Amino acid sequence: MSAHGSPIPMTARASGPLRGVAEVPGDKSISHRALILGALSVGETTVTGLLEGQDVLDTAAAMQAFGATVRRHGPGAWTVQGVGVGGFAEPEQVIDCGNSGTGVRLIMGAMATTPICATFTGDASLNKRPMGRVTTPLAEFGAQAVGRAGGRLPMTLVGAADPVPVRYVLPVPSAQVKSAVLLAGLNAPGETVVVEPEATRDHTERMLRGFGAEVSVEDTPEGRVITLRGRPELTGQTVAVPRDPSSAAFPVCAALIVPGSEITVPGVSRNPTRDGLYVTLLEMGADITFENVREEGGEPVADLRVRYTPGLKGVETPPERAASMIDEFPILSVVAAVAKGPTVMRGVKELRVKESDRIDAMARGLEACGVQVAETEDTLTVQGMAQVPGGAVTQSRLDHRIAMSFLVLGLVSARPVSVDDGGPIATSFPVFEPLMAGLGAAIARDPA
């Protein structure tokens, strides 16, 4: 079943050229953070361009449950009347975060240093994902967590009554864990320090500064050291959410591999901690140009012009790039399937604990479509071919990015490619179907 309803089988078929403007939704990571920091601020925060996918809507409902006033005023236009740092009230009901690992982990961090209790749950996919990576550092602040075996949801978190600041070295690159620790540090005295040996997306640091927190970042031999001074008074802001580079990846990659295509994707975030896919595509020879480069809401953005590129070549992605493209490896593996030679993706073990085991999901689905793949715990290798046979029904595994990736593959396969359930796409890209159809993609729901 989908995260929020009955399965929605979908099929993609070989398409003519994709043409037009792809106005992808707002960035999911920034949307989550705008709602949470708005709720932790004094006064009103106005958000434009908010992603209205189910993941973000679940975070909005959670902020309301913790005492903030969250209102929608029109498409993508929201306001949050905050309660201030340490001002969260104890929710009366269980907090359901649906499919969102980002949402639940960031919210846990935001409440961990306030003396209240909350119980978190999610859908079948989220309840399989490990939360110990977040509850371990939150315990150092004084928070207590009790959950299912393996540190899984449902889980009850009791916030620290007398929180202490921490210094935490990330054992694995994770923007979610880093952000949870920084949000917890807001209501702890003194300085909270996070050390990340490999840089991850930095939206939290940027946005914390924008709301008035004192945050410093220093590159050291130990890694990237982020220092937050606790107990600031955050002030409500106006946040313009740029378009999501992870969502943009699907029409971009489709246009690169469907013959004759040319599309424009306006206002996409070019944050360097999120840019790994586009760096990799350029290395493969992709015809992508970045126009009207500018800054919006503290984030670098650009308009992307993308043209069909015959002769894409396989490449090797270094492990140090993985964190900057962790959500894009599924769609990269689709591009790799039609490139010349092998594409080797290294340092990708984090994919095994996302909404699904994405390495296994992509490997099995690609094999079913006739593509040769090899995997280890930390790598995925895809052997490109002139024509993907297709003809398979692939398993989305309640994972939006897996579903969208295989639908893009179907646009260039000899035979149609189906996914058993496209319902999870709504968690991050609710307009995926009409947007792709508007460009000319032959993607449709299967008849009931």
Secondary structure, DSSP 8 states (H G I E B T S, - for coil): -BTTBS---EEEE-----EEE----B-HHHHHHHHHHHHTSBSEEEEES---SHHHHHHHHHHHHTT-EEEEEETTEEEEE---TT-----SS-EE-TT-HHHHHHHHHHHTTSS-EEEEE--TTGGGS--HHHHHHHHHHT-EEEEETTTEEEEEEE--SS----EEE-SS--HHHHHHHHHHHTTSSSEEEEEESS----HHHHHHHHTT--EEEEEETTEEEEEEESS---B--EEE--B-HHHHHHHHHHHHHSTT-EEEEEEEE--GGG-HHHHHHHHTT-EEEEEEEEEETTEEEEEEEEE--TT-B--EE-GGGGGGGTTTHHHHHHHHHTSBSEEEEES-GGGGGSSS-HHHHHHHHHHHTT-EEEE-SSEEEEE--SS--B--EE--TT-HHHHHHHHHHHTTSSB-EEES--GGGGGT-TTHHHHHHHHT-EEEE---
